[in-house]
Amino acid sequence: MAEAFDQNLYRKACGRFATGITIATVLAPDGTPHGLTANSFTSVSMDPPIVLLCVDHKANVIHHFRAAPHFAINVLAAGQAALSNRFAERGQDRFDGVDWTPGQFGVPLLDGALAQFECETAQSIEAGDHTIFLGKVTATRYEEGSPLLYFASRYHTL
Ligand SMILES: Cc1cc2nc3c(=O)[nH]c(=O)nc-3n(C[C@H](O)[C@H](O)[C@H](O)COP(=O)(O)O)c2cc1C
């Protein structure tokens, strides 16, 4: 009989892939901003410009991502670990005291981010317990600076 798949080992192995950290944001039709910390961001295509984000089906915010025609990716800078924690934890208004400006389509762009990608939701693909959102990039910008990194369940900087 085949051995049972080791979820814990899989999780730890995935964590050996060092990533940056983003906060993905959307605007609800009533004007309320929503967002979550996500390191599943990947650039997919240069021409046309397409990026992807994977959202856990258990995340409360997923229905906003399913419903919204646009989302934004805010790539975090080295000094933004507290912001990453805030957008990964429940039980508080994540945007309380957070400075942001609306992008082209009103989607929240967070102050101090290292880079930003405003996206039109092009496609969503169900993949196991996550949904992959493919976004066509409609606007982007970046600042010089150091990124916040994530490796083996901890924050790092360059
Ligand atoms: C460094 C880091 C990276 C994360 N990456 C993702 C991700 O790519 N996709 C995702 O769905 N959740 C990710 N999470 C977890 C979500 O941020 C968290 O489950 C979410 O904010 C839950 O909130 P909600 O249920 O209120 O939406 C990550 C958390 C951390 C700390």
The ligand as a MOL file (V3000), in Angstrom:
LIG
                    3D

  0  0  0     0  0            999 V3000
M  V30 BEGIN CTAB
M  V30 COUNTS 31 33 0 0 0
M  V30 BEGIN ATOM
M  V30 1 C 3.5220 35.4290 4.4700 0
M  V30 2 C 2.0960 34.9990 4.2220 0
M  V30 3 C 1.6950 34.6370 2.9550 0
M  V30 4 C 0.3770 34.2440 2.6810 0
M  V30 5 N 0.0100 33.9250 1.4070 0
M  V30 6 C -1.2660 33.5980 1.1220 0
M  V30 7 C -1.6820 33.3480 -0.2210 0
M  V30 8 O -0.9170 33.4320 -1.1640 0
M  V30 9 N -3.0010 33.0450 -0.4140 0
M  V30 10 C -3.8960 32.9580 0.6070 0
M  V30 11 O -5.0700 32.6630 0.3560 0
M  V30 12 N -3.5210 33.1750 1.8930 0
M  V30 13 C -2.2410 33.5230 2.1560 0
M  V30 14 N -1.8660 33.7890 3.4530 0
M  V30 15 C -2.8600 33.7120 4.5230 0
M  V30 16 C -3.8190 34.8750 4.4760 0
M  V30 17 O -3.1790 36.1220 4.5610 0
M  V30 18 C -4.8470 34.7580 5.6160 0
M  V30 19 O -5.3280 33.4520 5.6870 0
M  V30 20 C -6.0110 35.6610 5.3050 0
M  V30 21 O -5.6310 36.9740 5.5740 0
M  V30 22 C -7.2430 35.2220 6.0630 0
M  V30 23 O -8.1030 36.3140 6.2180 0
M  V30 24 P -9.6280 36.3140 5.8140 0
M  V30 25 O -10.1470 34.9470 6.0490 0
M  V30 26 O -10.1980 37.3680 6.6680 0
M  V30 27 O -9.7120 36.6600 4.3620 0
M  V30 28 C -0.5590 34.1990 3.7360 0
M  V30 29 C -0.1600 34.5880 5.0320 0
M  V30 30 C 1.1490 34.9800 5.2750 0
M  V30 31 C 1.5590 35.4160 6.6640 0
M  V30 END ATOM
M  V30 BEGIN BOND
M  V30 1 1 1 2
M  V30 2 1 2 3
M  V30 3 2 2 30
M  V30 4 2 3 4
M  V30 5 1 4 5
M  V30 6 1 4 28
M  V30 7 2 5 6
M  V30 8 1 6 7
M  V30 9 1 6 13
M  V30 10 2 7 8
M  V30 11 1 7 9
M  V30 12 1 9 10
M  V30 13 2 10 11
M  V30 14 1 10 12
M  V30 15 2 12 13
M  V30 16 1 13 14
M  V30 17 1 14 15
M  V30 18 1 14 28
M  V30 19 1 15 16
M  V30 20 1 16 17
M  V30 21 1 16 18
M  V30 22 1 18 19
M  V30 23 1 18 20
M  V30 24 1 20 21
M  V30 25 1 20 22
M  V30 26 1 22 23
M  V30 27 1 23 24
M  V30 28 2 24 25
M  V30 29 1 24 26
M  V30 30 1 24 27
M  V30 31 2 28 29
M  V30 32 1 29 30
M  V30 33 1 30 31
M  V30 END BOND
M  V30 END CTAB
M  END
